[in-house]
Amino acid sequence: MFDKSYKQIVILSGKGGTGKTTFSSSLAAILNNKIVIDCDVDAANLFLILKHEVISTFDYYGGKKALINQTKCTECGLCQGLCSFDAISNFTVDQLSCEGCGFCYRICPFEAVIFKQIVSGKYYECLLPDNSKFYYAKLYAGEGNSGKLVSELKRKALENIPPEIEWVIVDGPPGVGCPVNASAAAADYVVIVTEPTLSGVHDLKRLTELLNTFKINAGIVINKYDLNMDLTSQIFKYAGNNGLPVIGTIPFDKEFMNALINGENIVEVNENIREIMYSIRNQIEQQLELAFN
């Protein structure tokens, strides 16, 4: 049994371009009583598909960076000579190059270097047309700590959840790095969206190894499965050998591209894909029952 009212479903992919975000938007569209979170903070794009209204904006402070107080600076050049990142030139700190190590702040004999928290990005609380909450974030160019921003975004989205919420849908980033770990934290189930390509199969295995490390229940959706049936067969074989259910297959369809161009959700314009998504939703519910009952 669940110790909370909602189920947190995290959608991940070992690589970019598999259709993860399109899948996330489609799943969100057929669910009621939900919260949707786009945790791909380095390249957020779910907001392009989900029609939404921003109701609150929050600053994200990812870390500290150095600034030089020109009135105190004697232009001795000590900080410039010792900066390992070549971030200081003409006694000015390049904010894109600064890594926030604070060394210049510590060694300046005249206390001319200011070391303070900076705004590294923003995150947004939004409303969807059905009054569901939607959250996404944008990390500024050159800023780090995207895993920390993911954690802060999820914390904001999951605080004070109303009892009627049944689903939390998390569109995670691709790959196996820190923001993926943060996205998968506290997941009840992970949907791995893959594709029948060599890189798709390779990165599926990497992601599976990561999820096994954290003992997170997962299932596979093969997108564009009919583009290479040999590789699709390999994915089925790999899934069977590793105890991973294939909970759905989605065919290649040019209407996906047309829907994205028009800013539409594919399940709103393609009945076949809509039926497939309902079937996948049912599979997710069955997997959750097996895992928690």
C-alpha positions as CSV (number, residue, x, y, z in Angstrom):
1,M,0.0,0.0,0.0
2,F,1.1,3.6,-0.6
3,D,1.9,5.7,2.4
4,K,0.8,8.8,0.4
5,S,-2.2,9.7,-1.7
6,Y,-0.3,10.1,-5.0
7,K,1.9,8.0,-7.2
8,Q,5.1,9.6,-8.5
9,I,5.9,8.5,-12.1
10,V,9.2,9.6,-13.5
11,I,9.8,9.5,-17.2
12,L,13.5,9.1,-18.2
13,S,15.6,8.2,-21.2
14,G,19.2,7.2,-21.5
15,K,19.7,9.7,-24.3
16,G,18.0,12.7,-25.8
17,G,15.6,12.6,-28.7
18,T,13.8,9.4,-27.9
19,G,10.4,11.2,-27.5
20,K,10.5,11.3,-23.7
21,T,8.9,14.8,-23.4
22,T,6.3,14.0,-26.0
23,F,5.4,10.9,-24.0
24,S,5.3,12.9,-20.8
25,S,2.9,15.4,-22.2
26,S,0.7,12.7,-23.6
27,L,0.6,10.8,-20.3
28,A,-0.2,14.1,-18.5
29,A,-3.0,14.8,-20.9
30,I,-4.9,11.6,-20.2
31,L,-4.6,11.8,-16.4
32,N,-6.8,13.7,-13.9
33,N,-5.9,14.9,-10.4
34,K,-2.3,15.4,-11.3
35,I,0.8,17.6,-10.8
36,V,3.2,17.8,-13.7
37,I,6.9,18.7,-13.2
38,D,9.5,19.3,-16.0
39,C,12.8,18.4,-14.4
40,D,14.9,18.9,-17.5
41,V,16.1,22.2,-16.1
42,D,19.0,22.5,-18.5
43,A,16.7,22.4,-21.6
44,A,13.1,22.7,-20.4
45,N,10.6,22.2,-23.3
46,L,7.5,20.6,-21.8
47,F,6.0,24.1,-21.4
48,L,6.1,24.4,-25.2
49,I,3.5,21.6,-25.5
50,L,1.4,22.0,-22.3
51,K,-0.8,25.1,-22.5
52,H,-0.3,26.9,-19.2
53,E,-0.5,30.1,-17.3
54,V,2.4,31.2,-15.1
55,I,1.0,32.2,-11.7
56,S,4.3,32.5,-9.7
57,T,8.0,32.9,-10.5
58,F,10.8,32.1,-8.1
59,D,14.6,32.9,-8.2
60,Y,17.0,30.0,-7.9
61,Y,20.3,30.7,-6.1
62,G,22.7,28.0,-7.2
63,G,25.9,29.2,-5.6
64,K,28.3,32.0,-5.1
65,K,30.4,34.0,-7.6
66,A,33.1,36.6,-7.2
67,L,32.8,40.3,-7.9
68,I,35.6,42.9,-7.5
69,N,34.9,46.1,-5.7
70,Q,36.8,48.6,-7.8
71,T,37.0,51.2,-5.0
72,K,39.0,48.8,-2.9
73,C,41.0,47.1,-5.7
74,T,44.6,48.2,-5.9
75,E,45.2,46.3,-9.1
76,C,47.9,44.2,-7.6
77,G,47.0,41.3,-10.0
78,L,47.2,38.6,-7.3
79,C,43.7,37.2,-8.0
80,Q,44.1,37.3,-11.7
81,G,47.4,35.4,-11.6
82,L,46.0,32.7,-9.3
83,C,42.6,32.1,-10.9
84,S,42.6,28.6,-12.3
85,F,39.6,29.3,-14.6
86,D,41.0,32.5,-16.3
87,A,37.8,34.2,-15.1
88,I,39.6,37.5,-14.1
89,S,40.8,40.0,-16.7
90,N,41.5,43.7,-16.3
91,F,40.5,43.3,-12.7
92,T,37.0,42.3,-13.6
93,V,35.4,38.9,-13.1
94,D,33.7,37.2,-16.1
95,Q,30.6,35.7,-14.5
96,L,30.3,33.0,-17.2
97,S,33.9,31.8,-16.5
98,C,33.8,32.1,-12.7
99,E,33.3,28.7,-11.1
100,G,32.5,30.1,-7.7
101,C,35.5,28.5,-5.9
102,G,36.1,31.6,-3.8
103,F,39.9,31.4,-3.9
104,C,40.2,35.0,-5.1
105,Y,38.0,36.1,-2.2
106,R,40.2,34.3,0.3
107,I,43.6,35.5,-1.0
108,C,42.9,39.1,-1.7
109,P,44.9,41.1,0.8
110,F,42.7,44.2,0.5
111,E,39.3,42.5,0.8
112,A,38.4,43.9,-2.6
113,V,36.7,40.7,-3.8
114,I,33.0,40.2,-2.9
115,F,31.7,36.6,-2.8
116,K,28.0,36.4,-2.8
117,Q,25.0,34.3,-3.8
118,I,23.7,35.0,-7.3
119,V,20.5,34.2,-9.2
120,S,21.4,31.1,-11.3
121,G,18.0,30.5,-12.8
122,K,14.2,30.7,-12.3
123,Y,11.5,28.2,-11.7
124,Y,7.8,28.6,-12.4
125,E,4.5,27.5,-10.9
126,C,1.8,27.3,-13.5
127,L,-1.8,26.3,-14.1
128,L,-3.0,24.0,-16.9
129,P,-6.4,24.4,-18.5
130,D,-7.9,21.7,-16.2
131,N,-6.6,23.6,-13.1
132,S,-3.8,21.1,-12.6
133,K,-0.4,22.5,-11.3
134,F,2.6,22.5,-13.6
135,Y,6.1,23.3,-12.6
136,Y,9.2,23.9,-14.7
137,A,12.6,25.7,-14.4
138,K,15.2,27.4,-16.5
139,L,18.9,27.3,-15.5
140,Y,20.8,30.2,-16.8
141,A,23.6,29.7,-19.4
142,G,26.9,28.8,-17.8
143,E,25.4,28.0,-14.4
144,G,26.0,24.7,-12.6
145,N,24.2,22.7,-9.9
146,S,21.3,21.6,-12.1
147,G,20.7,18.6,-9.8
148,K,20.2,21.1,-6.9
149,L,17.7,23.0,-9.0
150,V,15.8,19.8,-9.8
151,S,15.6,19.0,-6.1
152,E,14.4,22.6,-5.3
153,L,11.8,22.4,-8.0
154,K,10.5,19.1,-6.9
155,R,10.4,20.3,-3.2
156,K,8.3,23.3,-4.3
157,A,5.9,21.2,-6.4
158,L,5.5,18.5,-3.7
159,E,4.9,20.7,-0.7
160,N,1.4,20.8,0.7
161,I,-0.1,18.5,-2.0
162,P,-3.9,18.4,-1.8
163,P,-5.4,15.0,-0.9
164,E,-7.2,14.7,-4.2
165,I,-3.9,14.5,-6.2
166,E,-3.4,11.0,-7.5
167,W,-0.5,11.4,-9.9
168,V,2.7,13.3,-10.0
169,I,4.2,13.1,-13.5
170,V,7.9,14.0,-13.7
171,D,9.5,14.6,-17.1
172,G,13.2,14.0,-16.2
173,P,16.3,14.9,-18.1
174,P,18.1,12.5,-20.4
175,G,21.3,10.6,-19.5
176,V,22.5,9.2,-16.1
177,G,23.9,12.3,-14.4
178,C,23.2,14.2,-11.2
179,P,19.9,15.8,-12.4
180,V,18.6,12.4,-13.4
181,N,19.3,11.1,-9.9
182,A,17.5,14.1,-8.4
183,S,14.5,13.6,-10.7
184,A,14.2,9.9,-9.8
185,A,14.4,10.5,-6.0
186,A,11.3,9.1,-4.3
187,A,9.9,7.8,-7.6
188,D,7.2,5.1,-7.3
189,Y,7.8,4.0,-10.8
190,V,10.1,5.0,-13.7
191,V,9.1,4.8,-17.3
192,I,12.1,4.4,-19.6
193,V,11.5,5.8,-23.1
194,T,13.9,4.3,-25.6
195,E,14.1,3.8,-29.3
196,P,15.4,1.1,-31.6
197,T,18.8,2.6,-32.5
198,L,22.3,1.5,-31.4
199,S,22.7,4.5,-29.2
200,G,19.2,4.0,-27.8
201,V,20.0,0.5,-26.8
202,H,23.4,1.4,-25.4
203,D,22.0,4.2,-23.2
204,L,19.0,2.1,-22.1
205,K,21.4,-0.3,-20.5
206,R,23.3,2.5,-18.7
207,L,20.1,3.9,-17.3
208,T,18.9,0.5,-16.3
209,E,22.1,-0.1,-14.3
210,L,21.6,3.3,-12.5
211,L,18.0,2.5,-11.6
212,N,19.0,-1.0,-10.4
213,T,21.6,0.7,-8.1
214,F,18.7,2.6,-6.4
215,K,16.3,-0.4,-6.6
216,I,13.6,1.7,-8.4
217,N,10.9,-0.2,-10.2
218,A,10.8,0.5,-13.9
219,G,9.2,-0.4,-17.2
220,I,10.2,0.3,-20.9
221,V,8.3,2.1,-23.6
222,I,9.8,1.6,-27.1
223,N,9.1,4.7,-29.2
224,K,9.2,4.4,-33.0
225,Y,9.5,0.7,-32.5
226,D,8.7,-0.2,-36.1
227,L,11.8,1.7,-37.5
228,N,14.1,-1.2,-36.8
229,M,12.5,-4.4,-35.8
230,D,15.8,-6.2,-35.2
231,L,16.8,-3.7,-32.6
232,T,13.3,-3.7,-31.1
233,S,13.7,-7.4,-30.7
234,Q,17.0,-6.8,-28.9
235,I,15.3,-4.5,-26.5
236,F,12.6,-7.0,-25.8
237,K,15.3,-9.7,-25.2
238,Y,17.3,-7.3,-22.9
239,A,14.2,-6.4,-21.0
240,G,13.2,-10.1,-20.5
241,N,16.7,-11.0,-19.3
242,N,16.7,-8.2,-16.8
243,G,13.2,-8.5,-15.4
244,L,12.0,-5.3,-17.0
245,P,8.5,-5.3,-18.5
246,V,7.9,-3.6,-21.8
247,I,4.8,-1.7,-21.0
248,G,4.1,-0.3,-24.4
249,T,5.3,0.2,-28.0
250,I,4.6,3.4,-30.0
251,P,4.8,3.4,-33.8
252,F,6.6,6.0,-35.9
253,D,4.1,8.5,-37.1
254,K,4.8,11.8,-39.0
255,E,1.8,13.3,-37.1
256,F,4.0,13.6,-34.1
257,M,6.1,16.1,-35.9
258,N,3.1,18.0,-37.2
259,A,1.6,18.2,-33.7
260,L,4.8,19.6,-32.3
261,I,5.1,22.2,-35.1
262,N,1.5,23.3,-34.3
263,G,2.1,23.3,-30.5
264,E,-0.4,20.5,-30.0
265,N,-0.4,17.4,-27.9
266,I,-0.4,14.3,-30.0
267,V,-3.2,12.6,-28.0
268,E,-5.5,15.5,-28.9
269,V,-5.1,14.9,-32.6
270,N,-4.4,11.2,-33.0
271,E,-6.9,8.6,-31.7
272,N,-4.6,5.6,-32.3
273,I,-1.8,7.2,-30.1
274,R,-4.4,8.2,-27.5
275,E,-5.6,4.5,-27.2
276,I,-2.0,3.4,-26.9
277,M,-1.4,5.9,-24.1
278,Y,-4.4,4.7,-22.2
279,S,-3.1,1.1,-22.5
280,I,0.3,2.2,-21.2
281,R,-1.4,4.0,-18.3
282,N,-3.2,0.8,-17.4
283,Q,0.1,-1.1,-17.6
284,I,1.7,1.4,-15.2
285,E,-1.2,1.0,-12.7
286,Q,-0.8,-2.8,-12.9
287,Q,2.9,-2.6,-12.3
288,L,2.3,-0.3,-9.3
289,E,-0.2,-2.8,-7.9
290,L,2.4,-5.6,-8.3
291,A,5.1,-3.6,-6.6
292,F,3.1,-2.3,-3.6
293,N,0.5,-4.8,-2.8
